[in-house]
């Protein structure tokens, strides 16, 4: 699903980001991260995430994505007869109890029917420790479909034992993944296994902050959208109408949808924590702005010109130049506004990307 302005091109969303603005570790404590407040017609304000309760009011609703990141990066070998080469898989999307699509390196050296062995291949004592698979298909977009020999809970355990946290490439290229990332790259309310990338705006929340928000009458509602590795893929076409978004599975249950609609009808504002929860709510909303129950894949692509239906505010991190996420925030708050906000953030030392600082955006009229 694509909503693009015919006058927008990829170059409209480019900007220069100094390399030293990319955060390699999160702020500690989490809610000490900086927060840039962006309001229509008002000056930018430099705050901290812990100031969030003062920016909301009783009756508002924060919508968080409770997906849980799995250790989805697996190293191993491709076996074909006597031939054995090293491979790496980043799991992308689960298709069934034992079948996943993945981005694999080197993908060109894989063929349908190849056997894959992940982890320590000389340890055959424990069958649960084995993580073997077969290449089932190769897609045009660089995705490989792999069928694991294990399934269900056994597969979940084996991936957890063998895999590492799938840090974004702009972090993983600068330092190795370590044990601290198992905690850092997970929200405090993560509950539903399935993502291969974190809903990073949620990384700023602490239990104390959530309690302070509840005490002042702000409700937190949970939805689930499993983030795929496609979120890091670059836009390669100058004409945005030709860009293909990877689908991600999400769910808004009936009770949550009812509470969101009731809160908005009573004058409360719906504030999404992260672009993932926003994309999910907009996928679930009808033309009348009411959120319907939703349990399906979404490939919604939002750029300036899109009419938002269900969301009033958005808390989000700072995104890559020419990325679909920068396009989304530009649609939400206005491209000129976001250009100004990002220029301010760069000039004043805000930290960018997954482990970086945050912004709170109120929707442009």
SELUMGU-568284 format. One record per residue (C-alpha): x, y, z; residue in one letter. Coordinates in pm, whole numbers, plus 50000, padded with zeros to 5 digits. Each point is the difference from the previous one (the first is absolute). Last residue first. Layout:
SELUMGU-568284
XYZa
...
END
This chain:
SELUMGU-568284
497195204151056x
503484986250058x
500074970950245x
501815005050326x
503514985850005x
501944988550305x
503634993949918x
502474974350129x
503704994250063x
502204972649861x
500364962450042x
498044992249683x
500955030649793x
501475033850092x
501565017550300x
499145036850043x
503025022749993x
498605035149964x
500755004949631x
498714965749901x
496775003950195x
499435035249865x
500494988349641x
497654971150074x
497295023150132x
500325024349708x
499764971949745x
497124985850202x
498065032649986x
500625004149626x
498804964049941x
496815002950205x
499204984650340x
498484966449902x
501074997449636x
503535010250095x
499914973850277x
499094973749739x
502625010949746x
502664998350272x
498804964550066x
500114990249632x
503685009549999x
501665026749785x
502145011650293x
499854976250298x
497695005750295x
499845018650329x
497994981650266x
496225000750033x
497165012350217x
496975006749784x
496865020150070x
496445002349870x
499484965849842x
496864984249853x
499375013149651x
503145015249854x
499575013849649x
503034991149785x
501325027849779x
503514998150140x
501144963550010x
498554968550157x
500674964849875x
497574973750136x
501304964649959x
497724984250257x
499564963450085x
496934988450184x
498125001050329x
497975031950035x
497075010050220x
498695033349873x
501235034650095x
497585028149928x
501365028749791x
496955002249774x
502044988249703x
500684967950187x
502864993350237x
501914967050025x
502805009249760x
500315034050167x
500244982550336x
502734976649874x
502065027249835x
499825020450320x
501004970350218x
503054994249779x
500895036949973x
500715001350370x
498095007450317x
496675010549856x
498075028150166x
496194998349980x
498515031650152x
497114999350242x
496875019949930x
497384974750114x
499564986949644x
503754994349989x
499914979050315x
497004980049879x
501644992349666x
503194988450170x
498054978750249x
498034982749723x
503144992849796x
501674985150307x
497034977350068x
499834988549638x
503664990349974x
502565019849803x
502434976449826x
502975003449770x
501964980349742x
502585018249790x
500065003949622x
503115012649826x
499445033449831x
500535002149622x
501115033849863x
498645008649656x
497765028550116x
503085015350160x
501495009049663x
503735002550069x
500154962550055x
502464983150234x
498385006050339x
502394983950243x
499224968250196x
500105004950376x
496264994250064x
500284968949782x
501474982050300x
496464994850121x
498185015950293x
497274978650156x
497105023450069x
498104994950324x
497655024050178x
500065010850362x
498045028650155x
501455023250263x
497575023750171x
500975034750121x
498185009250321x
502745017850197x
500924969250201x
500204978949684x
502625023349851x
502074998950319x
499774962050002x
501224997649639x
502925022950082x
500974978750300x
499794967949796x
502445015249754x
499355011349643x
502665011549755x
500184966849810x
496435005949883x
501155023849730x
502074970949865x
497344975749891x
502824974349995x
501074980449693x
499654962949926x
496554998950154x
498054968350088x
499644992750370x
497035017250170x
500675015550344x
502235030849989x
498925024650274x
503505010650112x
500995004449635x
502814978549862x
503285010149832x
501675009850329x
499404966650171x
501474975949744x
502285028549892x
501914997050327x
501164965149902x
501985012949704x
499555008849632x
503265010549841x
500815036449922x
499855024649710x
498374979449724x
497474985950249x
498805035350077x
499205012249646x
498964964549910x
497164999750257x
500564976150290x
498634965149939x
500474985350349x
502014968049975x
498784965249910x
501034965050106x
498314995250336x
496975022349934x
499594984549654x
500074965250154x
497445009250266x
497575014749745x
500494969549776x
499124976350283x
496955021450085x
498544995949648x
502044981649741x
503394983849949x
501314988849660x
499925036149888x
498515010249665x
501735029549835x
498545025549761x
502665023549861x
499395037049950x
502045019949750x
497025019049858x
499444975749712x
499424971150239x
501904967750056x
498214968350110x
500144969950232x
503565001450135x
500214972350259x
500665003650371x
502114988250290x
500125014050351x
501394972850219x
499975007850373x
496704981650049x
501654968549862x
502645001050271x
503114979149944x
500635011449641x
502425028150076x
502325003049699x
497825025549817x
500175027350261x
497385025349892x
497824998049692x
499974971549747x
498435007049662x
499144973849737x
499585010949639x
496774989149833x
499345032649819x
503335016649927x
502275022750201x
503175016449875x
498215031849895x
498745005550354x
503465004450147x
498705010850245x
496384993650081x
496895021150054x
497444977050151x
496534985849946x
498964975650268x
498424965450005x
499734977950311x
496735009250172x
498835019649699x
500955030649796x
502285017750246x
501455032449865x
503485014249965x
502634977250146x
503475013849946x
502064971549862x
503774997349976x
501924975349783x
503384982750006x
500714975649716x
500074961949991x
500354978549688x
500194962050041x
496404995749884x
498365033750045x
500165013350355x
499475036850072x
501555010250330x
499165018950316x
499305033850149x
496565010350124x
498605035050058x
496474998450141x
500565002850373x
496245006450047x
498615034850058x
496755001450196x
496905017349870x
498115021350251x
499445029749769x
498815029450206x
496945022349969x
500005028850249x
496505012250075x
498995034850117x
497205002650255x
502045019550253x
502465022649825x
503294996749816x
503085022349975x
500735000850373x
499964962050014x
502704999249726x
502665018550201x
501854967050066x
500684998949626x
502145031050034x
499385035149866x
501135023249721x
497065020249867x
499425009849636x
498085032549959x
496244997449938x
497925001249680x
499254962750000x
501774983050293x
503364982049994x
501384990850344x
503554986349985x
500664974050268x
503464992250139x
500684966450159x
499864998850380x
497024976449975x
502224970149929x
502265004350300x
502434998849835x
499875012149641x
500284973149735x
503284988049847x
501445004349650x
498245033049927x
500545014049649x
500755037450027x
503734994249947x
499424991149635x
498815034849914x
496504999449845x
499455018349673x
496425001449874x
497904981949742x
496214997850002x
499235020949691x
502614979949808x
497744969450007x
497355017649794x
496745017350090x
497685016649746x
497694970349947x
499344999750377x
500134965150142x
497594977150183x
500994963949933x
498304968050117x
END
